[in-house]
Amino acid sequence: MVWKTTDNDRVNFTIYYESLCADCRQFTSTQVWFAYQAVLDIVNLTFIPYGNAHEVYRPETQLYQFYCQHGSDECYGNLIHVSLTIDQVSIFILF
């Protein structure tokens, strides 16, 4: 190693993804994985399951209803991903 880094020296990089999106899976398993391997000593990588979704407020229930681009299974998948405590490497196992 040419230099020594601390957590304060690292670049924070956040990726927003959709749990059932084929393009997100392809991007993560190819581009992100190999790039991360090259710079893992200098990057804090965070994944946020977000997706192309919209919400509708339902006054009768006083709750929000979410609609995801790839259907209700994707909304459920995003919910599961966000509720897990995932370290930087194990996220790739989910894909």
N, C-alpha and C positions, 0 to 999 in steps of 0.2 A: 504494500500500500504506500502510495506516495505521500499522502497526507492523513492526518487523524481528524475525524469529525466528532462533534458532539450533537446532541439532539437540536441544539440551537442553530447549528450550521446546516442542517438539512433543509431541503426544499420540500414544501408541502404541496402535494399533488392529489387532487380529488377527482374521481371519476364517477359521474352519475350514469346509472345504467338501468335497464329494464330486465326483470328476472326472466322473461320468456322471449326476449328479442333475439332472433338469430344473428343479427348484425352485431349486437352487443356481445354476444358469446364469442363470435368470430374475432372481433376486435380484442377482447380481453385475452382469449386463449392464444392468440398469435402476436399481435403487435405489443400489447401491454406486457405480457409475460416475458418476452425476450428483452424488451427495453428495461423492464424492472430488474432483470438479472444483471444487466450491464451497469446499473446505477444504484443498486440496493443499499450501498453504504452511504449515499448522500441524499436519499429521498424518503420522505414519510408518505406512503401511499394509502389513501383512504377510498373506499368504495361506498357509494350511497345509492341504495335501490330507490329510484325515483320514478322514472318512466314518463311516458307521454300519457298523462291522465288528467282528468278534470273532475271536479267535485260539484255536487248539487246539494244545496241545503234543503232539507225536508221539514217544513214547519210543523207538520202533523206529528212527527217523531222528535223534532228538535235535534236531529242528527244530520250529519253529512253522508251522502252516498257517493262513492268513488267509482269512476268508469275508467278502465285502463285500455290502452290501444289494442292490446292482445287479449282482451277479455277478462272475465272475473278470476280465472286461474292466475293471471299475471298479478292482479291486485293482491291475491292471496300470497303468491310467491314473494312479492315485494314486502308484504307484511312479515312473513317468516324471516326473510333476509335481514330486515331492519331490527327484528327482535333478537337476533342471535349476536353473541359476542364473537366476532370473527377476527382472527389475526391476519396479518398482511399476506400470508401465503395460503392459508386454508380456503380462502375465497375461491381460488382456482379449482378446488375439488368440486365445488357446487356446479361448475359448468361441465 
